[in-house]
Amino acid sequence: MIKTIIIISIFYFIAHYIIKNLRHLRTGEPEENNSNYWMFTYDFKETKKSSIFDRDSTEILEKRKIKNKLIILLYLTVVILFIYSNLFFTQLLLFILEKN
């Protein structure tokens, strides 16, 4: 049970660190703010471009790629936290039921 608590705390701090970096990383989207940091960059509607040759700079494209990878890591971390928290509550219930 102690091992599970340690794993949960490690993944909690990893998720907190990823969230802090996602809130700090800006890709230049006008709708981007601190409450929708968890959305992928392609979830925002793009403004119409006047020409097909109007591309974003490589710096912005790299920031978007990094942000999307961080969001995937955040989702994986949340899933792992969910699984280990369920494992912890199961171990806690087994511990309580075996005492009686």
Secondary structure, DSSP 8 states (H G I E B T S, - for coil): -HHHHHHHHHHHHHHHHHHHHHHH-----TT--TTSTTS-GGGS-----SSTT----HHHHHHHHHHHHHHHHHHHHHHHHHHHHHHHHHHHHHHHHHH-
